Amino acid sequence: MDNEENLPKRIVRTITLTNDDLMLLDEIERTMSRTGQRIKTDSKLIRAAIQIASKSIKNEHFDLMEIADKVVREDGRTMSKLLEKNKKDQ
């Protein structure tokens, strides 16, 4: 339960994307998957893209591995699955 309490607050919003946006998300997914992380959901991809865009605009260095790890780690559904898997393995 401690892991769930440390997760950032999630806010649900509806966004409208174009077909071009979705193609860009697919491209981001392919690039991020090269890190070894499985970032398949649009929400995780969008969160990763926002972090990359923010750092790019500020001319800050970013590490795809760190961003991918952070996005996966902070995702509540991923954490729930990992906790369930750990319980089964024990």
C-alpha positions in Angstrom: 0.0 0.0 0.0 3.0 2.3 0.6 3.7 2.3 -3.1 0.2 3.4 -4.0 0.4 6.3 -1.5 3.6 7.5 -3.2 2.1 7.7 -6.7 1.3 11.1 -8.1 -2.3 12.1 -8.2 -3.9 11.1 -11.5 -6.4 13.4 -13.2 -8.6 12.1 -15.9 -9.1 14.5 -18.9 -10.5 13.9 -22.3 -8.3 15.1 -25.2 -8.9 15.1 -28.9 -6.1 13.8 -31.1 -5.8 13.8 -34.9 -4.7 10.8 -37.0 -1.3 12.5 -37.3 -1.0 12.8 -33.5 -1.7 9.0 -33.2 0.9 8.3 -35.8 3.4 10.3 -33.7 2.4 8.4 -30.6 3.1 5.2 -32.4 6.5 6.5 -33.4 7.2 7.5 -29.8 6.1 4.0 -28.6 8.5 2.4 -31.0 11.3 4.6 -29.8 10.5 4.2 -26.1 10.2 0.4 -26.5 13.9 0.3 -27.6 14.7 1.2 -23.9 13.3 -2.1 -22.9 10.3 -0.6 -21.2 6.8 -1.6 -22.3 5.0 1.7 -22.7 2.0 0.7 -24.7 -0.9 2.8 -23.3 -1.6 6.2 -24.8 -1.6 7.8 -21.4 1.9 6.6 -20.6 3.1 7.6 -24.1 1.6 11.1 -23.7 3.2 11.5 -20.3 6.6 10.5 -21.7 6.1 12.9 -24.7 5.2 15.8 -22.4 8.3 15.2 -20.3 10.5 15.0 -23.4 8.9 18.1 -24.9 9.3 20.1 -21.7 13.0 19.2 -21.5 13.6 19.9 -25.2 12.0 23.3 -25.0 14.2 24.2 -22.1 17.2 22.8 -23.8 17.7 20.4 -20.9 19.4 17.1 -21.3 17.0 14.1 -21.0 17.6 10.4 -20.7 14.9 8.2 -22.5 15.6 5.4 -20.0 15.0 7.6 -17.0 11.8 9.0 -18.5 10.5 5.6 -19.5 11.3 4.2 -16.1 9.6 7.1 -14.3 6.4 6.8 -16.5 6.1 3.1 -15.9 6.9 3.3 -12.2 4.3 6.1 -11.6 1.6 4.3 -13.5 -0.9 2.9 -10.9 -2.1 0.0 -13.1 1.5 -1.1 -13.7 2.3 -0.9 -10.0 -0.8 -3.0 -9.2 0.3 -5.7 -11.7 3.8 -5.7 -10.3 2.5 -6.0 -6.7 0.2 -8.9 -7.7 3.1 -10.6 -9.5 5.3 -10.2 -6.5 2.7 -11.7 -4.2 2.3 -14.7 -6.6 6.0 -15.3 -6.8 6.4 -15.4 -3.0 
